[in-house]
């Protein structure tokens, strides 16, 4: 497939684009600092600014079949990047005629009473971007919702039965994002996740 990844220089994005390329896909790696992305026959760096208009973003998607949103401002630009940037990219995907949209969100994003007190504004951004994707688009979305991200080696094993807090290796999160790509059982689904004991392929296969 031809895939556009928004946020390709982020902690998750860097791993995700390599995993997708290793699976044989052509990846258009979107980032503001696209010069930091190593170009090869499968990975093509693309300059992307989420402050751009929907029309400008739509042009970036003219040759792709799937869009990933894994961008994040790390709290520095929540409204324009994490919220409005995500919504504009969803609208751009609609305008470009792309059905599949995979969105990296946060654990319990749609359940305000379970938000951590430490980063409420981040959760507000994820709440409204997720709601927009679900309620205001016809996209074939998958929303992946990990808890805290950890700089640890991925075990390749997760749980999707998360009720409280979860820790997630960044590599596991990227692997889940890559795994849901062509799995029709994940369409229109929210997938909560944490590091666990079930191999990722099996865990995603069992999503209902």
NORGI-V868712 format. One record per residue. N is the residue number from 1. D_FIRST is the distance of its C-alpha to the first C-alpha in Angstrom with 2 decimals. Layout:
[[N D_FIRST] [N D_FIRST]]
This chain:
[[1 0.00] [2 3.78] [3 6.11] [4 9.88] [5 12.34] [6 15.92] [7 18.49] [8 16.97] [9 20.54] [10 21.73] [11 22.75] [12 19.78] [13 17.27] [14 18.32] [15 17.63] [16 14.38] [17 12.65] [18 14.09] [19 13.10] [20 9.36] [21 9.88] [22 12.12] [23 9.71] [24 7.96] [25 5.04] [26 6.17] [27 8.32] [28 10.80] [29 13.64] [30 16.12] [31 19.74] [32 23.30] [33 24.01] [34 21.01] [35 23.37] [36 23.34] [37 19.73] [38 19.61] [39 17.52] [40 16.06] [41 13.77] [42 10.68] [43 12.22] [44 13.55] [45 16.31] [46 16.88] [47 20.24] [48 20.12] [49 23.31] [50 23.33] [51 26.78] [52 25.31] [53 25.61] [54 23.11] [55 23.14] [56 22.40] [57 19.47] [58 18.10] [59 18.10] [60 15.75] [61 13.05] [62 13.55] [63 10.31] [64 7.73] [65 6.60] [66 7.69] [67 10.78] [68 12.64] [69 16.37] [70 18.03] [71 20.58] [72 24.27] [73 27.54] [74 29.41] [75 32.00] [76 32.68] [77 31.03] [78 30.30] [79 30.88] [80 28.97] [81 26.00] [82 25.62] [83 26.74] [84 26.69] [85 23.71] [86 21.63] [87 23.09] [88 22.51] [89 18.80] [90 18.74] [91 20.74] [92 18.54] [93 15.47] [94 17.88] [95 19.11] [96 15.79] [97 15.11] [98 12.26] [99 13.05] [100 11.36] [101 13.27] [102 14.03] [103 17.40] [104 19.44] [105 23.01] [106 26.24] [107 28.19] [108 30.37] [109 29.23] [110 30.47] [111 33.73] [112 35.92] [113 38.73] [114 36.60] [115 35.53] [116 36.89] [117 39.68] [118 38.53] [119 35.52] [120 36.21] [121 34.78] [122 31.35] [123 31.43] [124 32.56] [125 29.53] [126 27.18] [127 29.29] [128 29.02] [129 25.33] [130 24.55] [131 27.08] [132 25.63] [133 22.14] [134 23.83] [135 26.65] [136 25.73] [137 22.19] [138 20.59] [139 17.20] [140 15.65] [141 16.46] [142 16.87] [143 19.55] [144 20.13] [145 23.79] [146 25.12] [147 28.71] [148 29.88] [149 27.65] [150 29.30] [151 29.06] [152 29.27] [153 27.47] [154 25.01] [155 26.45] [156 23.29] [157 25.41] [158 25.70] [159 27.51] [160 26.32] [161 29.93] [162 30.95] [163 34.06] [164 35.47] [165 34.31] [166 31.53] [167 30.63] [168 27.10] [169 26.09] [170 23.44] [171 21.52] [172 21.64] [173 20.39] [174 17.31] [175 16.79] [176 17.18] [177 14.68] [178 12.02] [179 13.44] [180 13.43] [181 9.73] [182 9.66] [183 13.45] [184 15.02] [185 18.33] [186 17.43] [187 16.89] [188 19.95] [189 21.13] [190 22.71] [191 22.50] [192 25.43] [193 25.31] [194 27.54] [195 27.98] [196 29.45] [197 29.95] [198 27.07] [199 24.13] [200 20.98] [201 19.17] [202 22.38] [203 22.92] [204 19.62] [205 20.16] [206 23.57] [207 22.60] [208 24.40]]
